[in-house]
Amino acid sequence: MLFDAGSGAIATAIHAAAGGPGPVVVRTAGGDDLTIAFRDHAGVREATLTGPVQRVFEGVWGSPS
C-alpha cells in the first residue's frame, strides 16, 4: 500500500502556493511532512521535494538476457 506519493504532494503544493514563493509543507496520509520549495529558472518553475525516504522495493528493469 502506498501512503506517501511525492507527485501528489508536489501537485498539492503547486495548487496551495498559487504562484507564491513557498515553501509549502504537505502532511501525507502516512503521517510524513514533505516540504516542497519552488524556484523560477529560465521561465520554468522548478519544485524541490524534501522529506523522509524508505526503500520498499527493489527490482531490475529490462529484458532478461
All heavy atoms as a GROMACS GRO file, in nm:
protein
  455
    1MET      N    1   0.084  -0.118   0.000
    1MET     CA    2   0.000   0.000   0.000
    1MET      C    3   0.089   0.124   0.000
    1MET      O    4   0.188   0.130   0.071
    1MET     CB    5  -0.090  -0.002   0.123
    1MET     CG    6  -0.176   0.121   0.134
    1MET     SD    7  -0.292   0.113   0.271
    1MET     CE    8  -0.429   0.044   0.184
    2LEU      N    9   0.054   0.221  -0.080
    2LEU     CA   10   0.131   0.344  -0.092
    2LEU      C   11   0.068   0.453  -0.007
    2LEU      O   12  -0.047   0.491  -0.027
    2LEU     CB   13   0.135   0.388  -0.239
    2LEU     CG   14   0.216   0.513  -0.270
    2LEU    CD1   15   0.362   0.490  -0.239
    2LEU    CD2   16   0.198   0.550  -0.416
    3PHE      N   17   0.141   0.500   0.093
    3PHE     CA   18   0.090   0.605   0.180
    3PHE      C   19   0.145   0.743   0.143
    3PHE      O   20   0.079   0.843   0.166
    3PHE     CB   21   0.126   0.577   0.326
    3PHE     CG   22   0.044   0.467   0.386
    3PHE    CD1   23   0.100   0.345   0.414
    3PHE    CD2   24  -0.090   0.488   0.414
    3PHE    CE1   25   0.025   0.244   0.470
    3PHE    CE2   26  -0.166   0.387   0.469
    3PHE     CZ   27  -0.108   0.265   0.498
    4ASP      N   28   0.264   0.750   0.090
    4ASP     CA   29   0.328   0.878   0.064
    4ASP      C   30   0.372   0.885  -0.082
    4ASP      O   31   0.462   0.813  -0.123
    4ASP     CB   32   0.451   0.897   0.153
    4ASP     CG   33   0.415   0.892   0.300
    4ASP    OD1   34   0.301   0.924   0.332
    4ASP    OD2   35   0.501   0.856   0.381
    5ALA      N   36   0.304   0.968  -0.159
    5ALA     CA   37   0.339   0.983  -0.300
    5ALA      C   38   0.391   1.125  -0.324
    5ALA      O   39   0.320   1.222  -0.302
    5ALA     CB   40   0.218   0.956  -0.388
    6GLY      N   41   0.516   1.134  -0.367
    6GLY     CA   42   0.577   1.264  -0.390
    6GLY      C   43   0.508   1.344  -0.499
    6GLY      O   44   0.493   1.466  -0.488
    7SER      N   45   0.464   1.277  -0.606
    7SER     CA   46   0.399   1.351  -0.715
    7SER      C   47   0.269   1.415  -0.668
    7SER      O   48   0.237   1.528  -0.705
    7SER     CB   49   0.374   1.259  -0.834
    7SER     OG   50   0.296   1.148  -0.796
    8GLY      N   51   0.193   1.345  -0.584
    8GLY     CA   52   0.070   1.402  -0.530
    8GLY      C   53   0.098   1.518  -0.436
    8GLY      O   54   0.025   1.618  -0.434
    9ALA      N   55   0.205   1.507  -0.357
    9ALA     CA   56   0.242   1.614  -0.267
    9ALA      C   57   0.283   1.739  -0.344
    9ALA      O   58   0.247   1.852  -0.309
    9ALA     CB   59   0.355   1.570  -0.175
   10ILE      N   60   0.358   1.720  -0.452
   10ILE     CA   61   0.400   1.835  -0.533
   10ILE      C   62   0.280   1.900  -0.600
   10ILE      O   63   0.268   2.023  -0.602
   10ILE     CB   64   0.508   1.794  -0.636
   10ILE    CG1   65   0.637   1.760  -0.562
   10ILE    CG2   66   0.532   1.904  -0.738
   10ILE    CD1   67   0.746   1.703  -0.649
   11ALA      N   68   0.189   1.821  -0.654
   11ALA     CA   69   0.069   1.877  -0.717
   11ALA      C   70  -0.012   1.957  -0.615
   11ALA      O   71  -0.062   2.066  -0.646
   11ALA     CB   72  -0.016   1.766  -0.777
   12THR      N   73  -0.026   1.905  -0.495
   12THR     CA   74  -0.098   1.976  -0.389
   12THR      C   75  -0.028   2.107  -0.353
   12THR      O   76  -0.093   2.211  -0.336
   12THR     CB   77  -0.109   1.886  -0.264
   12THR    OG1   78  -0.178   1.767  -0.300
   12THR    CG2   79  -0.181   1.956  -0.151
   13ALA      N   80   0.104   2.104  -0.343
   13ALA     CA   81   0.180   2.223  -0.308
   13ALA      C   82   0.170   2.329  -0.416
   13ALA      O   83   0.160   2.449  -0.386
   13ALA     CB   84   0.327   2.187  -0.283
   14ILE      N   85   0.174   2.289  -0.543
   14ILE     CA   86   0.160   2.386  -0.653
   14ILE      C   87   0.027   2.458  -0.642
   14ILE      O   88   0.018   2.580  -0.655
   14ILE     CB   89   0.176   2.316  -0.790
   14ILE    CG1   90   0.321   2.275  -0.811
   14ILE    CG2   91   0.127   2.406  -0.904
   14ILE    CD1   92   0.343   2.184  -0.929
   15HIS      N   93  -0.079   2.383  -0.615
   15HIS     CA   94  -0.212   2.444  -0.600
   15HIS      C   95  -0.216   2.534  -0.478
   15HIS      O   96  -0.269   2.646  -0.484
   15HIS     CB   97  -0.318   2.335  -0.591
   15HIS     CG   98  -0.456   2.388  -0.576
   15HIS    ND1   99  -0.522   2.448  -0.680
   15HIS    CD2  100  -0.538   2.393  -0.469
   15HIS    CE1  101  -0.642   2.487  -0.637
   15HIS    NE2  102  -0.653   2.455  -0.510
   16ALA      N  103  -0.160   2.488  -0.366
   16ALA     CA  104  -0.163   2.566  -0.241
   16ALA      C  105  -0.081   2.694  -0.254
   16ALA      O  106  -0.120   2.798  -0.200
   16ALA     CB  107  -0.112   2.481  -0.125
   17ALA      N  108   0.031   2.688  -0.324
   17ALA     CA  109   0.118   2.806  -0.336
   17ALA      C  110   0.059   2.908  -0.430
   17ALA      O  111   0.084   3.028  -0.415
   17ALA     CB  112   0.256   2.764  -0.384
   18ALA      N  113  -0.018   2.865  -0.529
   18ALA     CA  114  -0.083   2.954  -0.626
   18ALA      C  115   0.012   3.061  -0.679
   18ALA      O  116  -0.020   3.179  -0.683
   18ALA     CB  117  -0.207   3.017  -0.565
   19GLY      N  118   0.132   3.019  -0.718
   19GLY     CA  119   0.228   3.112  -0.775
   19GLY      C  120   0.313   3.184  -0.673
   19GLY      O  121   0.402   3.260  -0.709
   20GLY      N  122   0.286   3.162  -0.543
   20GLY     CA  123   0.366   3.226  -0.439
   20GLY      C  124   0.502   3.161  -0.426
   20GLY      O  125   0.530   3.060  -0.489
   21PRO      N  126   0.588   3.217  -0.341
   21PRO     CA  127   0.724   3.168  -0.332
   21PRO      C  128   0.742   3.038  -0.255
   21PRO      O  129   0.842   2.970  -0.272
   21PRO     CB  130   0.796   3.281  -0.260
   21PRO     CG  131   0.691   3.345  -0.177
   21PRO     CD  132   0.564   3.333  -0.257
   22GLY      N  133   0.644   2.999  -0.171
   22GLY     CA  134   0.660   2.878  -0.091
   22GLY      C  135   0.763   2.901   0.017
   22GLY      O  136   0.797   3.015   0.046
   23PRO      N  137   0.819   2.802   0.081
   23PRO     CA  138   0.787   2.661   0.060
   23PRO      C  139   0.652   2.623   0.120
   23PRO      O  140   0.595   2.697   0.200
   23PRO     CB  141   0.901   2.588   0.131
   23PRO     CG  142   0.942   2.680   0.240
   23PRO     CD  143   0.921   2.820   0.185
   24VAL      N  144   0.604   2.505   0.081
   24VAL     CA  145   0.478   2.451   0.131
   24VAL      C  146   0.509   2.317   0.197
   24VAL      O  147   0.585   2.237   0.143
   24VAL     CB  148   0.378   2.430   0.015
   24VAL    CG1  149   0.253   2.360   0.063
   24VAL    CG2  150   0.344   2.564  -0.049
   25VAL      N  151   0.450   2.294   0.314
   25VAL     CA  152   0.464   2.166   0.384
   25VAL      C  153   0.334   2.089   0.367
   25VAL      O  154   0.227   2.141   0.395
   25VAL     CB  155   0.498   2.184   0.533
   25VAL    CG1  156   0.505   2.050   0.604
   25VAL    CG2  157   0.629   2.260   0.550
   26VAL      N  158   0.345   1.964   0.318
   26VAL     CA  159   0.229   1.878   0.296
   26VAL      C  160   0.242   1.759   0.389
   26VAL      O  161   0.345   1.691   0.389
   26VAL     CB  162   0.222   1.831   0.148
   26VAL    CG1  163   0.108   1.733   0.129
   26VAL    CG2  164   0.208   1.950   0.055
   27ARG      N  165   0.139   1.733   0.470
   27ARG     CA  166   0.137   1.613   0.554
   27ARG      C  167   0.066   1.503   0.478
   27ARG      O  168  -0.048   1.517   0.436
   27ARG     CB  169   0.066   1.639   0.686
   27ARG     CG  170   0.060   1.511   0.771
   27ARG     CD  171   0.043   1.535   0.918
   27ARG     NE  172   0.161   1.603   0.969
   27ARG     CZ  173   0.158   1.686   1.074
   27ARG    NH1  174   0.047   1.711   1.136
   27ARG    NH2  175   0.268   1.745   1.114
   28THR      N  176   0.133   1.391   0.459
   28THR     CA  177   0.080   1.281   0.380
   28THR      C  178  -0.010   1.191   0.464
   28THR      O  179  -0.013   1.201   0.587
   28THR     CB  180   0.194   1.196   0.322
   28THR    OG1  181   0.262   1.133   0.431
   28THR    CG2  182   0.291   1.281   0.242
   29ALA      N  183  -0.081   1.102   0.397
   29ALA     CA  184  -0.169   1.007   0.466
   29ALA      C  185  -0.090   0.917   0.560
   29ALA      O  186  -0.142   0.871   0.661
   29ALA     CB  187  -0.245   0.922   0.364
   30GLY      N  188   0.037   0.893   0.528
   30GLY     CA  189   0.122   0.812   0.614
   30GLY      C  190   0.178   0.887   0.733
   30GLY      O  191   0.245   0.831   0.818
   31GLY      N  192   0.150   1.018   0.741
   31GLY     CA  193   0.192   1.098   0.855
   31GLY      C  194   0.322   1.172   0.839
   31GLY      O  195   0.367   1.240   0.930
   32ASP      N  196   0.386   1.160   0.723
   32ASP     CA  197   0.513   1.231   0.700
   32ASP      C  198   0.487   1.373   0.652
   32ASP      O  199   0.392   1.398   0.579
   32ASP     CB  200   0.597   1.159   0.594
   32ASP     CG  201   0.648   1.024   0.642
   32ASP    OD1  202   0.684   1.014   0.760
   32ASP    OD2  203   0.652   0.931   0.561
   33ASP      N  204   0.573   1.465   0.694
   33ASP     CA  205   0.570   1.602   0.642
   33ASP      C  206   0.671   1.613   0.529
   33ASP      O  207   0.789   1.585   0.548
   33ASP     CB  208   0.604   1.704   0.752
   33ASP     CG  209   0.493   1.719   0.853
   33ASP    OD1  210   0.377   1.685   0.820
   33ASP    OD2  211   0.520   1.768   0.965
   34LEU      N  212   0.623   1.652   0.411
   34LEU     CA  213   0.709   1.673   0.294
   34LEU      C  214   0.712   1.822   0.265
   34LEU      O  215   0.608   1.888   0.263
   34LEU     CB  216   0.655   1.596   0.173
   34LEU     CG  217   0.637   1.446   0.192
   34LEU    CD1  218   0.578   1.385   0.065
   34LEU    CD2  219   0.767   1.379   0.229
   35THR      N  220   0.831   1.876   0.244
   35THR     CA  221   0.847   2.018   0.215
   35THR      C  222   0.876   2.036   0.067
   35THR      O  223   0.967   1.972   0.013
   35THR     CB  224   0.962   2.078   0.298
   35THR    OG1  225   0.934   2.058   0.437
   35THR    CG2  226   0.978   2.226   0.271
   36ILE      N  227   0.798   2.121   0.003
   36ILE     CA  228   0.816   2.148  -0.139
   36ILE      C  229   0.854   2.295  -0.153
   36ILE      O  230   0.780   2.384  -0.111
   36ILE     CB  231   0.689   2.117  -0.221
   36ILE    CG1  232   0.654   1.968  -0.213
   36ILE    CG2  233   0.709   2.153  -0.367
   36ILE    CD1  234   0.562   1.931  -0.103
   37ALA      N  235   0.972   2.320  -0.208
   37ALA     CA  236   1.021   2.455  -0.233
   37ALA      C  237   1.016   2.481  -0.383
   37ALA      O  238   1.027   2.388  -0.463
   37ALA     CB  239   1.163   2.471  -0.181
   38PHE      N  240   1.001   2.607  -0.420
   38PHE     CA  241   0.990   2.644  -0.561
   38PHE      C  242   1.100   2.740  -0.599
   38PHE      O  243   1.147   2.819  -0.518
   38PHE     CB  244   0.854   2.711  -0.588
   38PHE     CG  245   0.738   2.623  -0.555
   38PHE    CD1  246   0.666   2.643  -0.438
   38PHE    CD2  247   0.701   2.520  -0.639
   38PHE    CE1  248   0.559   2.562  -0.406
   38PHE    CE2  249   0.594   2.438  -0.608
   38PHE     CZ  250   0.523   2.460  -0.491
   39ARG      N  251   1.139   2.732  -0.728
   39ARG     CA  252   1.239   2.824  -0.782
   39ARG      C  253   1.204   2.847  -0.928
   39ARG      O  254   1.180   2.751  -1.003
   39ARG     CB  255   1.378   2.764  -0.770
   39ARG     CG  256   1.488   2.854  -0.823
   39ARG     CD  257   1.621   2.790  -0.799
   39ARG     NE  258   1.649   2.696  -0.907
   39ARG     CZ  259   1.764   2.692  -0.974
   39ARG    NH1  260   1.861   2.775  -0.942
   39ARG    NH2  261   1.782   2.606  -1.071
   40ASP      N  262   1.199   2.973  -0.968
   40ASP     CA  263   1.178   3.007  -1.109
   40ASP      C  264   1.313   3.016  -1.176
   40ASP      O  265   1.403   3.086  -1.130
   40ASP     CB  266   1.101   3.139  -1.121
   40ASP     CG  267   0.960   3.126  -1.068
   40ASP    OD1  268   0.898   3.021  -1.090
   40ASP    OD2  269   0.912   3.220  -1.003
   41HIS      N  270   1.328   2.941  -1.286
   41HIS     CA  271   1.456   2.935  -1.354
   41HIS      C  272   1.431   2.925  -1.504
   41HIS      O  273   1.368   2.829  -1.551
   41HIS     CB  274   1.536   2.814  -1.305
   41HIS     CG  275   1.667   2.795  -1.374
   41HIS    ND1  276   1.774   2.879  -1.352
   41HIS    CD2  277   1.710   2.704  -1.464
   41HIS    CE1  278   1.875   2.839  -1.426
   41HIS    NE2  279   1.838   2.732  -1.496
   42ALA      N  280   1.478   3.023  -1.578
   42ALA     CA  281   1.468   3.025  -1.725
   42ALA      C  282   1.323   3.005  -1.773
   42ALA      O  283   1.297   2.930  -1.865
   42ALA     CB  284   1.560   2.921  -1.786
   43GLY      N  285   1.229   3.070  -1.704
   43GLY     CA  286   1.089   3.063  -1.745
   43GLY      C  287   1.016   2.937  -1.702
   43GLY      O  288   0.903   2.914  -1.741
   44VAL      N  289   1.082   2.854  -1.621
   44VAL     CA  290   1.023   2.729  -1.575
   44VAL      C  291   1.021   2.731  -1.422
   44VAL      O  292   1.118   2.772  -1.359
   44VAL     CB  293   1.105   2.607  -1.624
   44VAL    CG1  294   1.051   2.478  -1.566
   44VAL    CG2  295   1.106   2.602  -1.775
   45ARG      N  296   0.911   2.685  -1.365
   45ARG     CA  297   0.902   2.676  -1.219
   45ARG      C  298   0.948   2.537  -1.176
   45ARG      O  299   0.889   2.436  -1.212
   45ARG     CB  300   0.760   2.700  -1.171
   45ARG     CG  301   0.751   2.714  -1.021
   45ARG     CD  302   0.637   2.804  -0.985
   45ARG     NE  303   0.671   2.878  -0.868
   45ARG     CZ  304   0.587   2.900  -0.769
   45ARG    NH1  305   0.463   2.857  -0.777
   45ARG    NH2  306   0.623   2.968  -0.664
   46GLU      N  307   1.057   2.532  -1.100
   46GLU     CA  308   1.111   2.406  -1.052
   46GLU      C  309   1.062   2.380  -0.910
   46GLU      O  310   1.046   2.473  -0.831
   46GLU     CB  311   1.264   2.410  -1.051
   46GLU     CG  312   1.325   2.427  -1.188
   46GLU     CD  313   1.476   2.437  -1.184
   46GLU    OE1  314   1.535   2.444  -1.073
   46GLU    OE2  315   1.536   2.437  -1.292
   47ALA      N  316   1.037   2.255  -0.879
   47ALA     CA  317   0.996   2.216  -0.744
   47ALA      C  318   1.100   2.119  -0.688
   47ALA      O  319   1.147   2.030  -0.758
   47ALA     CB  320   0.860   2.149  -0.747
   48THR      N  321   1.134   2.140  -0.561
   48THR     CA  322   1.226   2.051  -0.491
   48THR      C  323   1.152   1.991  -0.373
   48THR      O  324   1.095   2.062  -0.291
   48THR     CB  325   1.350   2.127  -0.441
   48THR    OG1  326   1.414   2.188  -0.553
   48THR    CG2  327   1.447   2.035  -0.372
   49LEU      N  328   1.152   1.859  -0.364
   49LEU     CA  329   1.082   1.786  -0.259
   49LEU      C  330   1.183   1.733  -0.159
   49LEU      O  331   1.281   1.668  -0.197
   49LEU     CB  332   1.005   1.670  -0.322
   49LEU     CG  333   0.940   1.569  -0.229
   49LEU    CD1  334   0.827   1.633  -0.150
   49LEU    CD2  335   0.887   1.452  -0.310
   50THR      N  336   1.161   1.762  -0.029
   50THR     CA  337   1.245   1.705   0.076
   50THR      C  338   1.157   1.640   0.181
   50THR      O  339   1.045   1.686   0.207
   50THR     CB  340   1.336   1.810   0.142
   50THR    OG1  341   1.256   1.916   0.193
   50THR    CG2  342   1.436   1.868   0.044
   51GLY      N  343   1.206   1.534   0.238
   51GLY     CA  344   1.134   1.462   0.342
   51GLY      C  345   1.194   1.324   0.360
   51GLY      O  346   1.291   1.287   0.294
   52PRO      N  347   1.135   1.245   0.449
   52PRO     CA  348   1.190   1.112   0.475
   52PRO      C  349   1.173   1.018   0.357
   52PRO      O  350   1.082   1.035   0.276
   52PRO     CB  351   1.109   1.063   0.596
   52PRO     CG  352   0.983   1.142   0.592
   52PRO     CD  353   1.017   1.272   0.528
   53VAL      N  354   1.263   0.922   0.349
   53VAL     CA  355   1.258   0.823   0.241
   53VAL      C  356   1.285   0.684   0.299
   53VAL      O  357   1.358   0.671   0.397
   53VAL     CB  358   1.360   0.858   0.129
   53VAL    CG1  359   1.502   0.854   0.181
   53VAL    CG2  360   1.343   0.768   0.011
   54GLN      N  361   1.223   0.586   0.240
   54GLN     CA  362   1.245   0.447   0.282
   54GLN      C  363   1.232   0.357   0.160
   54GLN      O  364   1.136   0.368   0.084
   54GLN     CB  365   1.141   0.407   0.386
   54GLN     CG  366   1.156   0.266   0.435
   54GLN     CD  367   1.051   0.231   0.541
   54GLN    OE1  368   0.976   0.316   0.586
   54GLN    NE2  369   1.047   0.107   0.580
   55ARG      N  370   1.329   0.269   0.141
   55ARG     CA  371   1.324   0.174   0.030
   55ARG      C  372   1.220   0.067   0.063
   55ARG      O  373   1.226   0.004   0.168
   55ARG     CB  374   1.459   0.109   0.007
   55ARG     CG  375   1.458   0.017  -0.114
   55ARG     CD  376   1.589  -0.053  -0.129
   55ARG     NE  377   1.695   0.046  -0.137
   55ARG     CZ  378   1.802   0.033  -0.212
   55ARG    NH1  379   1.818  -0.073  -0.285
   55ARG    NH2  380   1.894   0.126  -0.213
   56VAL      N  381   1.126   0.047  -0.028
   56VAL     CA  382   1.021  -0.052  -0.005
   56VAL      C  383   1.020  -0.160  -0.113
   56VAL      O  384   0.950  -0.259  -0.100
   56VAL     CB  385   0.881   0.013   0.006
   56VAL    CG1  386   0.874   0.102   0.129
   56VAL    CG2  387   0.845   0.089  -0.120
   57PHE      N  388   1.098  -0.140  -0.218
   57PHE     CA  389   1.100  -0.237  -0.328
   57PHE      C  390   1.232  -0.222  -0.402
   57PHE      O  391   1.285  -0.113  -0.415
   57PHE     CB  392   0.984  -0.214  -0.424
   57PHE     CG  393   0.982  -0.310  -0.540
   57PHE    CD1  394   0.931  -0.439  -0.524
   57PHE    CD2  395   1.032  -0.273  -0.663
   57PHE    CE1  396   0.930  -0.529  -0.629
   57PHE    CE2  397   1.030  -0.362  -0.770
   57PHE     CZ  398   0.979  -0.490  -0.752
   58GLU      N  399   1.281  -0.331  -0.454
   58GLU     CA  400   1.400  -0.328  -0.538
   58GLU      C  401   1.379  -0.426  -0.653
   58GLU      O  402   1.323  -0.535  -0.632
   58GLU     CB  403   1.523  -0.368  -0.456
   58GLU     CG  404   1.651  -0.351  -0.533
   58GLU     CD  405   1.773  -0.373  -0.443
   58GLU    OE1  406   1.767  -0.337  -0.326
   58GLU    OE2  407   1.872  -0.425  -0.495
   59GLY      N  408   1.418  -0.389  -0.771
   59GLY     CA  409   1.400  -0.475  -0.885
   59GLY      C  410   1.491  -0.435  -0.999
   59GLY      O  411   1.570  -0.343  -0.988
   60VAL      N  412   1.480  -0.507  -1.108
   60VAL     CA  413   1.560  -0.481  -1.228
   60VAL      C  414   1.464  -0.458  -1.343
   60VAL      O  415   1.370  -0.535  -1.362
   60VAL     CB  416   1.654  -0.600  -1.259
   60VAL    CG1  417   1.729  -0.576  -1.388
   60VAL    CG2  418   1.748  -0.626  -1.143
   61TRP      N  419   1.488  -0.352  -1.419
   61TRP     CA  420   1.404  -0.316  -1.532
   61TRP      C  421   1.476  -0.355  -1.660
   61TRP      O  422   1.593  -0.325  -1.676
   61TRP     CB  423   1.377  -0.166  -1.530
   61TRP     CG  424   1.285  -0.122  -1.640
   61TRP    CD1  425   1.320  -0.073  -1.762
   61TRP    CD2  426   1.143  -0.123  -1.638
   61TRP    NE1  427   1.211  -0.043  -1.835
   61TRP    CE2  428   1.098  -0.073  -1.760
   61TRP    CE3  429   1.048  -0.160  -1.544
   61TRP    CZ2  430   0.964  -0.059  -1.793
   61TRP    CZ3  431   0.915  -0.147  -1.576
   61TRP    CH2  432   0.876  -0.097  -1.699
   62GLY      N  433   1.407  -0.423  -1.748
   62GLY     CA  434   1.467  -0.458  -1.876
   62GLY      C  435   1.435  -0.599  -1.916
   62GLY      O  436   1.371  -0.675  -1.844
   63SER      N  437   1.484  -0.636  -2.033
   63SER     CA  438   1.460  -0.770  -2.086
   63SER      C  439   1.556  -0.869  -2.025
   63SER      O  440   1.674  -0.838  -2.004
   63SER     CB  441   1.479  -0.770  -2.238
   63SER     OG  442   1.391  -0.680  -2.299
   64PRO      N  443   1.509  -0.991  -1.999
   64PRO     CA  444   1.600  -1.094  -1.947
   64PRO      C  445   1.705  -1.130  -2.053
   64PRO      O  446   1.676  -1.129  -2.172
   64PRO     CB  447   1.512  -1.213  -1.916
   64PRO     CG  448   1.374  -1.178  -1.960
   64PRO     CD  449   1.374  -1.038  -2.010
   65SER      N  450   1.824  -1.159  -2.010
   65SER     CA  451   1.932  -1.195  -2.104
   65SER      C  452   1.925  -1.338  -2.145
   65SER      O  453   1.891  -1.426  -2.076
   65SER     CB  454   2.068  -1.168  -2.039
   65SER     OG  455   2.078  -1.033  -2.005
   0.00000   0.00000   0.00000
